[in-house]
Amino acid sequence: MRAALRLARRAAGRTSPNPMVGAVAVRGGRVVGRGYHARAGGDHAEVVALRQAGDAARGATLYVNLEPCSHFGRTPPCVKAVIDAGVERVVAGMVDPNPVVAGRGVSALREAGVGVEVRVREEECRRLNEAFVKHVTQGLPFVTLKLAASLDGRIATATGDSKWVTGPAARKFVHRLRNEVDAVLVGSGTVLADDPQLTCRLPGGRDPWRIVLDGRLRTPVTARLVNQQRPEKTVLVAGDGVPAARRKPLEDLGVRVWTFPLRQGRVSLRRVLRKLARLGVLSVMVEGGAVTAGRVIGEKVVDKVLCFYAPKFIGAEGLPMMGELGITRMRQCPHLAGPVVRRLGEDILVSAYL
């Protein structure tokens, strides 16, 4: 199962709106086939592994991190391929949370005389596909808030200088994350202050969608994130009162401008996330400044937090990492569960769930 999980992770960021799945076929104590789902619309992991195994699949055990599908989608159901190949036993890491499957694959295999064992290394399997799980059960993307600060919680000096708070190892890690998530979200303040590209700089990397919360549509046509190779992957989220004259120059560049009603001068983040989910976006990483960070925490849309801390002090005059949350009592503080600490170069990464 660990091997299946490693295979599945090879396609991180490439399978949405499908899950990441790896499969390993074993016969007589020897691996006879391996496979993983490389992209949405492509062959599923089970099919790839069984094709590699050939005749050796008959009587084999197939290890897969997610229950084989039993329905027709872009590809035929994997259950049929497993049965036709003569697999004797299937070990699945977890039941598929998709209501279209949800145990039907397991039942179909058992009815065909295939032995099935489920929930092997289930927690690891769920963590791997946590974005897929949330998407199919709640109709929302999995949201990760990324923060980078000094040890005293500052993201920039009083002048706004933030290059660089963290070191090269941490910055490279962030680009790996951009390569894996479906979308990156920032506020218009970050666009105006830093003019970011929000692209992945890794060789062979894939650029995520670029989402900007821009209620008054202040993003200029000269901004780097609206002048990318795939301008349609840039979405500016504005209020519905924005004049057409301000929208048109941006839309002429190929950029998408979404408008929503404003409440207290802001667009509902949950409405934006639901629209992204309908487009097949499973995961969103928030990279905005303090105002955006405070907003996503305050609106309770964050699932996971990644805090990068650099071994330096900026001082009280520096810009804080988090905007106002309106907290007056300690019991009101959002509690982060299961914190994990790791070192990246000289920096420290603390990850936890909300």
HELIX and SHEET records of a PDB file:
HELIX    1   1 ARG A    2  ARG A    9  1                                   8    
HELIX    2   2 ALA A   45  ALA A   53  1                                   9    
HELIX    3   3 GLY A   54  ALA A   57  5                                   4    
HELIX    4   4 CYS A   78  ASP A   84  1                                   7    
HELIX    5   5 ARG A  104  GLU A  111  1                                   8    
HELIX    6   6 GLU A  122  LEU A  128  1                                   7    
HELIX    7   7 GLU A  130  GLN A  138  1                                   9    
HELIX    8   8 PRO A  168  GLU A  180  1                                  13    
HELIX    9   9 SER A  188  ASP A  194  1                                   7    
HELIX   10  10 ARG A  224  VAL A  226  5                                   3    
HELIX   11  11 PRO A  231  LYS A  233  5                                   3    
HELIX   12  12 ALA A  244  ASP A  252  1                                   9    
HELIX   13  13 LEU A  269  ARG A  278  1                                  10    
HELIX   14  14 ALA A  290  GLY A  298  1                                   9    
HELIX   15  15 MET A  330  GLN A  332  5                                   3    
SHEET    1   A 5 ARG A  30  TYR A  36  0                                        
SHEET    2   A 5 GLY A  22  ARG A  27 -1                                        
SHEET    3   A 5 THR A  61  VAL A  64 -1                                        
SHEET    4   A 5 ARG A  89  ALA A  92  1                                        
SHEET    5   A 5 GLY A 115  VAL A 118  1                                        
SHEET    1   B 9 ARG A 256  PHE A 260  0                                        
SHEET    2   B 9 THR A 234  GLY A 239  1                                        
SHEET    3   B 9 TRP A 209  LEU A 213  1                                        
SHEET    4   B 9 ALA A 183  GLY A 187  1                                        
SHEET    5   B 9 SER A 283  VAL A 286  1                                        
SHEET    6   B 9 PHE A 142  SER A 150  1                                        
SHEET    7   B 9 LYS A 304  ALA A 310  1                                        
SHEET    8   B 9 ASP A 347  TYR A 353 -1                                        
SHEET    9   B 9 ALA A 337  LEU A 344 -1                                        
SHEET    1   C 2 ARG A 154  ALA A 156  0                                        
SHEET    2   C 2 LEU A 319  PRO A 320 -1                                        
END                                                                             
